[in-house]
């Protein structure tokens, strides 16, 4: 591929948004995917105030722990953003696992995954 061809390549980004409410003492798994291959560039978790580290999340990539690699992330009133450069193949499943260990309150947490991909020539 020539330098001129590389310079003409266009890239775009897609966000996969997982926003879920988990009832007291419950857990859940939600899976999404995207049709194009690319690179995962960002993973952002959001724990609203009141979670008090009682709600745990982790992201699985193709059913393997991706972020964090071991265990779960449990915070309160925090939105950490992690910058990564991980290959993503077409329709690769991304799964968020959420555990609510609060015995009294439901909590709504979210995770956003940014995938950067090369735009096909036929995209507008």
C-alpha positions in Angstrom: 0.0 0.0 0.0 1.4 3.4 -0.9 1.7 6.3 1.5 -0.8 8.2 -0.6 -3.4 5.4 -0.1 -2.7 5.2 3.6 -3.2 9.0 3.9 -6.6 8.7 2.1 -7.9 6.0 4.5 -10.7 7.3 6.7 -11.4 6.2 10.2 -14.4 6.5 12.4 -15.4 5.6 15.9 -18.4 3.8 17.4 -19.4 3.7 21.0 -20.9 0.6 22.5 -22.9 1.8 25.6 -23.9 -0.5 28.4 -26.2 1.3 30.8 -28.0 -1.1 33.2 -30.0 -1.0 36.4 -29.3 -3.9 38.7 -31.7 -4.8 41.5 -30.5 -5.3 45.1 -28.5 -8.5 45.6 -28.7 -9.3 41.8 -26.2 -9.6 39.0 -26.5 -9.5 35.2 -24.5 -9.9 32.0 -25.2 -7.9 28.8 -23.4 -8.6 25.5 -23.0 -6.3 22.5 -20.8 -6.4 19.3 -20.0 -4.3 16.3 -19.9 -5.5 12.7 -16.5 -3.9 11.7 -13.0 -4.9 12.8 -10.9 -2.2 14.5 -9.2 -1.2 17.7 -10.7 -0.7 21.1 -9.2 2.7 22.2 -11.1 3.5 25.3 -13.1 1.8 28.1 -15.0 4.1 30.5 -16.8 2.9 33.6 -19.3 5.1 35.5 -20.2 4.5 39.1 -22.7 7.1 40.3 -22.7 8.5 43.9 -24.3 6.0 46.3 -22.7 2.9 44.8 -20.3 2.9 47.8 -18.2 0.2 46.2 -21.1 -2.2 46.5 -21.5 -2.5 42.8 -18.8 -4.4 40.8 -18.3 -4.4 37.1 -15.9 -6.0 34.6 -15.7 -6.1 30.8 -15.2 -9.4 29.0 -13.8 -9.5 25.4 -14.7 -12.7 23.6 -15.7 -14.2 27.0 -12.2 -13.5 28.5 -11.6 -10.9 31.2 -10.5 -7.7 29.5 -10.8 -4.9 32.0 -9.9 -5.4 34.7 -7.9 -8.5 33.8 -8.5 -10.0 37.3 -11.4 -9.5 39.6 -13.9 -6.6 39.3 -13.9 -2.9 39.6 -16.0 -1.4 42.4 -16.0 2.4 43.0 -18.2 5.2 44.2 -19.0 8.5 42.4 -16.2 7.9 39.8 -15.9 7.7 36.0 -12.4 6.3 35.2 -11.4 6.2 31.5 -8.8 3.6 30.4 -6.9 4.1 27.2 -6.1 0.9 25.4 -5.0 -0.3 22.0 -6.6 -3.8 21.6 -7.5 -5.5 18.4 -11.2 -6.0 17.8 -12.5 -8.5 15.2 -15.9 -8.2 13.4 -18.8 -9.1 15.7 -16.5 -9.9 18.6 -18.7 -10.2 21.7 -18.1 -7.6 24.5 -19.9 -8.5 27.7 -20.4 -6.4 30.8 -20.8 -8.3 34.1 -22.4 -6.3 36.9 -22.9 -7.5 40.5 -25.0 -5.4 43.0 -24.0 -6.4 46.5 -26.2 -3.7 48.0 -29.1 -5.6 49.8 -31.5 -2.6 49.7 -31.0 -0.4 46.7 -30.9 -0.8 42.9 -28.1 0.9 41.1 -27.7 2.1 37.5 -24.1 1.9 36.3 -22.6 2.2 32.8 -19.7 1.2 30.7 -18.8 2.7 27.3 -16.4 1.0 24.9 -14.9 3.1 21.9 -14.0 1.1 18.8 -12.0 2.9 16.1 -12.4 1.3 12.7 -11.5 1.9 9.0 -14.5 3.2 7.2 -15.4 1.0 4.2 -15.2 2.8 0.9 -19.0 2.7 0.5 -19.7 4.5 3.7 -21.2 8.0 3.2 
